């Protein structure tokens, strides 16, 4: 009886291991941006991912955000001694829209999440480079 139990248990275990192996779980990769318009990211010299297979996040694209501001500008003075040029400042407050320049640049190394099945990739973020920051400026 113990032998039959072990055989059944091993069969179930093997089926489970094979099922997991056949699903090709998601993978993290590093690619290099080789073109921006159209966007193309190279995984190696042979595999270039085209734009239609890449999804971007806020860390890898330009996007607009709204921010609330409430401050006073720094004192500035003109010249000539006239009252209209005297040192002054202004209030600067309200909701403002800002463009965040996070677009990828040629040469950026990018963390890519390869979706299950391997057909689409999500560009999660840049790989930090201590010599250039996150871009090749």
Buried (B, 14 or more C-beta within 10 A) or exposed (E): EEEEEEEEEEEEEEEEEEEEEEEEEEEEBEBBBBBEEEBBBBBEEEEBBEEEBBBBBEBBBEBEEEEEEEEEEEEEEEEEEEEEEEEEEEEEEEEEEEEEEBBBEEEBBBBBBBBEEEEBBBBBBBEEEEEEEBBEE
